Amino acid sequence: MDHYDEIDKNNFIYQRYRYLGKYTPQNFLFNANLQEFSQPVSYLCNLQTIGKISSQECYEEIESLWQKLTLSFQALKNDDKDVTE
């Protein structure tokens, strides 16, 4: 498999969507973080649905991802305050 096949596979599996909201650097970065959150959540839900992981394991993994997303949101919100002051 060459480099371009790997890129195509990653683009297929981890699709990115362009940001359409009001542009600020913080909004743009949060959107990227949100997309990075949603992809593994989808996989975890599918794994739990087909019985590959338990409900508890799925919950704990999603909770961990949620905490990371929350921290990134708070950091970006604080960055936005610093810019407007």
Secondary structure, 3 states (H helix, E strand, C coil): CCHHHHHHHHHHHCCCCCCCCCCCHHHHHHHHHHHHHHHHHHHHHHHHHCCCCCHHHHHHHHHHHHHHHHHHHHHHHHHHHHHHC
